Amino acid sequence: MSRHLNQVLLVGNLADDPEVRTVGQQGSILSKFTVATNEEYTTKAGDQVEKTQWTRCVAWNGTAE
């Protein structure tokens, strides 16, 4: 099994305040949040289209603080 880590950069807006909590016996920090990213383009017919994609994210420990 490969031990490589994939990295993604989302540029958008937070949908709401992040949910931050402590979980487990060791007190790991968990943060859940949703990022809205927008895409704008013009169709062949000349119509302007804007689409929003909602991405649910989870961060653990150092990245969650």
C-alpha positions as CSV (number, residue, x, y, z in Angstrom):
1,M,0.0,0.0,0.0
2,S,1.3,3.4,-0.9
3,R,2.0,5.9,1.9
4,H,1.6,9.0,-0.3
5,L,-0.8,11.8,0.9
6,N,-3.1,13.5,-1.6
7,Q,-3.4,17.3,-1.2
8,V,-6.4,19.3,-2.3
9,L,-6.7,23.1,-2.3
10,L,-10.3,24.4,-2.0
11,V,-10.9,28.1,-2.5
12,G,-14.3,29.1,-1.5
13,N,-16.5,30.2,1.4
14,L,-17.4,28.5,4.7
15,A,-21.1,27.6,4.7
16,D,-21.3,27.9,8.5
17,D,-19.2,28.0,11.6
18,P,-17.0,24.9,12.0
19,E,-18.0,22.3,14.5
20,V,-15.0,21.7,16.8
21,R,-14.9,19.0,19.5
22,T,-12.7,16.7,21.4
23,V,-13.1,12.9,20.8
24,G,-11.6,9.7,22.1
25,Q,-9.6,8.8,25.2
26,Q,-6.5,10.7,24.0
27,G,-8.4,14.0,23.4
28,S,-8.0,14.2,19.6
29,I,-9.5,17.4,18.2
30,L,-12.0,17.0,15.4
31,S,-13.3,19.8,13.2
32,K,-16.1,19.5,10.6
33,F,-17.0,22.2,8.1
34,T,-18.5,22.7,4.7
35,V,-16.8,24.8,1.9
36,A,-18.8,26.2,-1.0
37,T,-16.9,26.6,-4.3
38,N,-18.3,28.4,-7.3
39,E,-17.8,27.7,-11.0
40,E,-18.9,30.2,-13.7
41,Y,-18.9,29.5,-17.4
42,T,-20.6,30.4,-20.7
43,T,-22.4,27.7,-22.7
44,K,-22.1,27.4,-26.4
45,A,-25.5,29.2,-26.6
46,G,-24.0,32.2,-24.8
47,D,-25.8,31.6,-21.5
48,Q,-24.0,32.4,-18.3
49,V,-24.1,29.6,-15.8
50,E,-23.0,29.6,-12.2
51,K,-22.8,26.3,-10.2
52,T,-22.0,25.9,-6.5
53,Q,-20.5,22.7,-5.1
54,W,-20.7,22.0,-1.4
55,T,-17.7,20.0,0.0
56,R,-17.9,18.5,3.5
57,C,-14.5,18.6,5.2
58,V,-13.1,16.9,8.3
59,A,-9.8,18.0,10.0
60,W,-8.0,16.2,12.8
61,N,-5.7,17.5,15.6
62,G,-3.2,20.2,14.5
63,T,-5.1,21.1,11.3
64,A,-8.4,21.3,13.2
65,E,-7.3,23.9,15.8
